[in-house]
Amino acid sequence: MTISASSPVSTNAPAQKSHDSDWFEVGDTKLKLVQRPSDRLAELFDLVEQAEHSLKLFYYMFEGDDIGRTVRDALIAACQRGVKVELMVDSFGSNGAPKGFFDPFKQAGGHFAIFSPRFSTSYFVRNHQKMIICDSQSAMIGGFNIADQYFDQHSQDEDSDKNETSWEDLGLIIRGPEVAKLDKYYGQLSDWVCKNNGHIRSLQKMVRRWDAGEGNFRWLLGGPSNRLSRWAWAIKRDLEKGKRLDLVSAYFSPGQGILRRIARLSKRGGRNRLILAGKTDNAATIGASRLLYGYLLKRGTLIYEYQPKRLHTKMVIIDNAVYIGSANFDLRSLFINVEMMVRIEDQTFADHARLLMDDMCAASLPISKELHKSRRGLINRLRWALAYFVVNILDYTVTRRINFGVKK
């Protein structure tokens, strides 16, 4: 599929094609990308219902809405049939759940814990991860939280182009021996939450000592540091030698180091394609991204703003390496938040992931130099600069309330 930065965007974009039925094998591990909200939800419940021994979950947001109650009740049912169920949530991201919401789960025998539940040295570090692990053999990761808007629960038609209240997101199902590594990490995280919750130095030590391995399948952890996270270092190295970058990110506001490496890839004759948010509930993040458009457009990067829904997907493809997980492409995810990204190096899987991005491009607005120039007035540039500063410091749930007049 040939993509041009000057190609027109359809205001009635077709429903995205589904590639969700495709399974891929990397070594002994099976992989499946799941994009459609109904399919992601079905896969989530399948993991809960199929569990025989253990379920381990961590979500940044776990709301007390219809989806939240349904998932909680499914976890309670798992407890009642003898499954050992552990659930952890982030204190800041999940503060929307009503008081006592998780009490029935705990009463059923579930183990519940909150990441940094009180003011401490780690309070401003958010655990932004999203994962469910079934029997240490199957898992699903991605960018989506447990809340109605991540599964189109208030939409009449999940394929509607006008569904602007839900999030476009992505899940990755993993089956096989690689899940044991994620399970091991979950155990370390659970130990920290139970024994050292709030102690920033022990959290930094846990993140720093995590061994991602060197194979084609790597679990890359990020966390609070004055250096780039492990997953960002891996992307940095791939960018330095890569020939093609395809990136879709809800929040895009990296520092100058990563930005220059993206530009250098184009200068070496490579190709950069970015799909960024055109709609969101956090308009400041769009302004922060637009501050960087001019630099990238001048250096040959193709930029698209996704139109049908609010964008929440996080995926990076550099040559044959695919990164999927919880991390945005901004300074919080690069330096501060606890994030997990899996790096999968496989040409067939990378080609498959790019097909998904081709579909998203067809439903996106290409950003030409002329369009960017028409938006780039003095007032907007000031708004974008302020937005870039704020979104890279404050938590997403805070910046969601601030837009500085930036249009969504």
Secondary structure, DSSP 4 states (H G I P E B T S, - for coil): ----TT----TTPPPPPP-TT--EEETTEEEEEE-SHHHHHHHHHHHHHH-SSEEEEEES-B-SSHHHHHHHHHHHHHHHTT-EEEEEEETTTTTTSPTTTTHHHHHTT-EEEEES-SSSTTTT--B--EEEEETTTEEEEES--BSGGGTTTT-S-TT-TT--SSEE--EEEEESTTHHHHHHHHHHHHHHHHHSTT-HHHHHHHHHH----SSSEEEEEE-S-SS--HHHHHHHHHHHH-SEEEEEESSEE--HHHHHHHHHHHHTT-EEEEEEESS-S-HHHHHHHHTTHHHHHHTT-EEEEE-SSEE--EEEEETTEEEEES--EEHIIIIISBEEEEEEE-HHHHHHHHHHHHHHHHTEEE--HHHHHHH--HHHHHHHHHHHHHHTTS-HHHHTT--TT---
